[in-house]
């Protein structure tokens, strides 16, 4: 499962290369953590960036590569924590509320990810942090808002579909 989700994560990053800061990788890592636990999710995050970062079309900077590997694992860890809490929770009749919840859950780890990677970028490029933050604000906003939308729109249908399969046990209940 780890290898499959890593491959999917990396492939979607290349597929969306022309769309700046809109990626499915974060969602896939979160999904892995949610359904298979924090260790699996964190591993997917680290391994995805381990590979993608080495053959990144935007170039390779060791400090940023390490920061993105660490930061990407946050999605898997958060996914595992959220998944462990919701596995026994009934969200029946709460689809909209669950979507808003997942949108929020997608936003905040992205904020942390962007903060960490922006600080490392400023340090690596030897530029003032305030200037790097100011210059990067449009990019970080696109990343945070798109992740909130992806998480909010995609997570509830995935829970519904996979919750009915044999792949996952002890699922969130989201039936109509």
N, C-alpha and C positions, 0 to 999 in steps of 0.2 A: 504494500500500500504506500509506503514511504517513497519508493522509487517511482511509482506511477504518478503520485501527486507532485513529486519534484519535476518529473518530465512535463506534466501538464502545466505546472507553474512556469517553467522556463519557456516552454513553447508559446504560451499565451503572452509572455513578455515580448518575445520576438514578433508575434503576430500583431501586437499593438505598438510596435516601436515608433510608428509615426504619430501616435497620440500621446503627447507629453503628459506624464504623470497620471495617466489613467491606465491602471493595470489590474489584472485579475490575480496576480501572485499573492497579494496580501489576503484576499478572500480565500484562496485555495489553502493557504497556510492555516488560517483561522478555522476553516472547515475541517482540515485534518486534525487539529487540536480538539475541536468540538466533538467530533465523532469518535476519535481514537485516543484521546488523552493528550495532556500537555507535553509529554516527552516526545510523542510522535509528531505533534504539531510543531514544537520547537525544532525538532530534527529536520522537518521538511523546510522550515524557514532557513536554517543554517545551510543545509545542503543545496537548496535552490540557489542561494546567493553565492555559495562556494563555486558552483559551476558557472552561473550566469555572470558573476563578477569577474571571473577569469577570462571570459570571452565576451565581455561587454562591448557592444558597438560604440559606446561613448568613451571608451578607454579604460585603463586600469590604474587606479591609485590605491596602494596598499591600505592606507589609513581609512579611506572611504569604504573599501571592500570589507575590512574588518567591522567597521561601524554598521554597514548594511546587513552583514551576516548576523551580528548580535541583535540589531534592531528588528530584523524580519522575524526572528524567533519569538519576539514579544507577541505577535499575532497568534502563534501556535499556543503559547502559554496562556494567553487570555482565552482563546477558544477552548482549551482544556478546562479552565476554571469555570467558564460559563456553561459548558456542556455538562460538567459534573453536577452543577447546581440545578440545571433544567431537566436532567434526565428523569427526575421523579415529579416534575411539575406539570400539571395540566394547563395548557394554554387554549383549551377548547373555547371557541367563540372569541378569541383574543388575537386574531390574525393582524389587525391593524396595529394594535398595541405591541405585538411581538415584532412587527416590521420596524416600528419606531425605536423599539429597544435595540434591535440589531443595527439599525442605522447609527444610533448613539455609540454602540459598542464598536462599530467600525471607525467612527470618527476619532475617538480618544486615543487608541493605540497609534493611529496615523499621526496625530498631533505629537505624540512622544517620539515616534520614528523620525518625523521631520525635524524636530528639535535636535535630536542627537546627531542626525546626519548633517544638519546645517552647521552645528558647532564644529564638527569634525572637518567639514568642507572649509570653513573659515580658517581653522588651524592649519590644515593641509596647504591651502593656497596662500597662507600668511596675509590674510585680508582682515580688516576690522569686522568683528562679529555683527555689529549694528548694521553695517553696510551690506553684509552677506544676507542678513535677515530681511532687510528692506528690499534688496534686489530679488530675493527668493520668494517673497510673499505671494505673488501671483501663482507660482508653481506649487507652493505648499497648499494654498487654498484649493487649487484644482485637485490635488491629491486627496486632501481631507474630504472635500465635498463629494468627489466621485466615489471614494471608498464608502462614505456614508450611504450614498445611493445604491451602490452595488450590494453592500451588506443588507440594507433594508429591503431591497427588491428580491434578492436571490436566496437569502437564508431560509425564510419560511417555506417556500416551495421545496427546497432541498430536504428540510426536516420532514415535511409531509411525505415526500416520495420515499426517502431512505428510511424513514420511520416505519414504513409498511413492509420493508424488505427484510430479509434475513441477515443482511450485512451488519446491522446495528442492533444491539439489545438494550433494553431499558431506555426507551426513547421518550422524547417530548411528545405529548399528545396534542395534535392540532386538528383533529377532525372537525368537520362542519357541524 
